[in-house]
Amino acid sequence: MVLVEKGIYRARALAENRTTGEAENGNPLLSIPMRIVEECPSRGAIVPWQGNFANDQAVEITTKALRAMGWDGVDIEALAGVGTVDCDITVEHESYVARDGQPRVSAKVKFVSRIGRDFKNPLTDAGRKRMRDAVARLGSKGKAKPLNEAPPKDGAPAEGDDGWTSGDWNDEPNF
């Protein structure tokens, strides 16, 4: 078996293969295998995810992960919807000592999230303008122009200028 590299992958939960159990301290555990579905050398590999219910924070993290896997949020035992959508998984490596006393390394899912990134704060109009202005400073050659660069005197675009302004998203090119 090849060890899946650390990284972020598109995956899908294999809910029909889930297992439940208890940790040595009695905390309930839920394990769901995740199959990597994106085109990459690890496509098809299965990496285990484990949720736990030790405390409120753990339950919050576990239920967010389950929702990212498609869970409808109703019945924790039925897990309706889990495995119906792709999600992003963060794979990390875990070192441990096997029962035979030999050291081992395995891949495991550290985080599960909806595809893409959820930001705490939505982008404001001022933020959109800063983003447009930053991109507008890049010429067609991908080099940033200084913020205080004066325009050419003959009215022609500066070297590397593609003719776009930093106005509204729907602006036409400035040719």
N, C-alpha and C positions, 0 to 999 in steps of 0.2 A: 504494500500500500504506500502510495506517494504522499508525503506531507504537503498539505495545501499551504502555499505561501501566505505570510501575513498580508493583510490588505482589506479593501472593501470590495465586495462582490454583490452582484444581483443574484438573488436566490428565491426559492419557494419552499415553504414549510411542507413537510410530509406528515400531515396531521394524523393520518391513519396509522402511523408508526410511533405515535407518542407513547411515553411511559410516565408513570407516576411512582413516587416513593417517598421515603423519609430520610433525611440526613441523620447522622449518628446522634445529633442533639434533638431529634424529633421534629424538626421543621419540615413541612411539606415541600416536595420538589416536583417539578414538571419538566420533562425532557422532550424536545421535538427535534428530529433531524431536519437539517436544512440542505436542500440540493442546489448547488451552484448552477444557474441556468444561462449565464452570459457566455458569449464567445470568448474563451480564454483557455489556457492550458489546463485549468482546473474544472472546466465544464463537466458536469455530471458528478463531481465529487460531493460527498455528503459530510457535513460538519455538524456536530451536535450543539444545540442550544439548550441551556438549562435555566428555567425560571424558578424563583423560590418565593416563599411567603412568610419569611422570618419576621418581618416588621412592616410598618406602613410604607416606608421608602422602598423596600424590596417589592412589595405588592404593586406599588405605583409603576416601578420600572418594568416589572413583569407584565402588567396589563397593557402598558404602552407598547411593548414588544409584540404582544399577542394581537393588538389592534393593527399594528403595522403588517402583521401576517394575514390580516383579513377578518379577525374575530369580530363578531357582531356585538360583543360586550354583554351578552345576556347570561349565558350559562357556562360557568367555568369548567364544568365536567363535559359538556357536549362540545364546546369549542367550535360552534357553528361558524363557518366562514374561514377558519384557519386553513391556509393553503390555497385559497382561491385567488390570491394576488401575489405578484412578485414584490420583494422588499429588498432593502440593502442590508447586508450583514458585514460586520467588522470582525475579521478573523485574526485571532492572536494565538500564540503558542504557549503551551503550558508544560512545564517540566514536572515530572513526578517519579517516584520509585515504584516500579511494578511489584506485584505479589512475589515474583521470583527474585526480588532484591536488585534488579537491574534498573538503571536510570532510563527514562523514556521521555519523549517529547511528543505531544499531540496537538492538533489544531482544535480550537474551540471557538464558538461564536461568543464574542464579548458584548456586542451591541446589535440590536435589530432596530431598523428605522424605516419609515416610509421612504419610497424612492425620492431622491432629492434631499433637500435640507429644509428643515423647519426653522424659521428665524423667530425669535421672541418678539421683535418689533418689525412691523411692516415698513417698507421703504417709503419715506416721505417725499413730497414734491421737491424739497431742498436736496434730499439725497439723490433723487433722479437727476436733478440738474448737475450735481457734482459728478455723477457717473457719466453723463453725456459730455460734460466739459473735459473730463479726464480722457475719454476716448477721442474727443475732437483734437486734443493736443498731440495725438499720435498721427504721424504722417502715413502715407501709403507704404513706407518702408518700415513701419513699426517702431520708429524712434520718437521718443517724446520730445516735443518742442518746449523750450523754456516758457514759463508762464508770462514773462515780460518781453517776449520777442516781438519786435515791431514788424508790421506787414511790409512787404516790398513796396518801394516807391512807385513802380510802374503799374501797380494794380494787378500784376500777375500773381498767381498763387506762389507761395514760398516753396522751395524745393521739398519734395515729399508730401506736400499738401494735396489731398485728394479732392478738394473743393467742397467738402461738407462743413457745415457750421455746427455749433453746439446748441442749436435751437431745439424746437419740438421734435419728437420722434418722427413725425410725418413731414418734416421739412424736405424740400427738394434739394438736389445738389446745387452748390453755389458756383455754376460755371459761367 
